[in-house]
Amino acid sequence: MNFWTNHVFASSGPSVHIAPQGLFHIWHLAITNSILFGWIGTIVMIILFIWIARRITVKPKGGIIQFIEVIAEYIGGTVEDAFDEKARAQKYVLYFVPLFFFILFNNLLGLIPGIGDPITYNSTALLRPLTADFNATLAMAVITMGLVYTSSIREVGLKGYFGHFFVGSLKNPFYIFLGLIEMVTDLTRVISLSLRLFLNISIVEIIVVVFAWLGHVIAPFTAAPFYLLDLFDDVLQAFIFVLLGTMYLAIAVNHGSAHSNAKDSLTETVLPERIKANA
């Protein structure tokens, strides 16, 4: 994230800040360096994608526009493949594809040299990657899981949603116990989603800064392998966040139709065979 320009030659050690730092206030709301950078990144991303949208043609011309199209189609296809019904899945493509690009774009902006401590405002780092702020990743996880819960209940109903936690007969206490554990585990997904993104982005940032500091005058060479790792990690973490959110939603939504098909199969196939066997 922060490149070797981040106090590479500091004798006291590398400067790394995990927590976001406040810059100024709007009314009573504290604006941190990660919020400011997130605003800048969002504005740049909106302008970029408006520019790309106006240049998309039926026949691809290559370049960055086709590259973005390929990525969007791949993420959209991944979302659609997770659902049993494609028509139902297409509604959620409109959320998960932009979410992927939002996370990826903010991750990649952190690779720009000078982001972090080198640029300061009142002795505070002016810019900090949004996804290296736990508050931001937590907000994204809350919104995503909020969509998962509300959409699941809307699609399969309250009974169907809670039913997907219980895989067996409720007459068996063991299945009830497993279902309750699944419900508790489901509530922890907000924390796991947010922590996974935050920690992976922050830890790689720290690794890059440390090896840049250790290299001193040859910092570009000592940090370059980890800088490439950072690039790979930025793409991977954006994909994992979207993939997990999609799977959480698809599991709950698909349960209704899968459960119905299982009951039909049991009625039409298993019971007649047992009746014939008993006869």
Secondary structure by P-SEA (a helix, b strand, c coil): cccccccccccccbbbbcbbbbccccccccccaaaaaaaaaaaaaaaaaaaaaaaccccccccaaaaaaaaaaaaaaaaaaacccaaaaaaacccaaaaaaaaaaaaaaaaccccccccccccccccccccccaaaaaaaaaaaaaaaaaaaaaaccaaaaaaaacccccccaaaaaaaaaaaaaaaaaaaaaaaaaaaaaaaaaaaaaaaaaaacccccccaaaaaaaaaaaaaaaaaaaaaaaaaaaaaaaaaaaaaaaaaaaaaccaaaaaaaaac
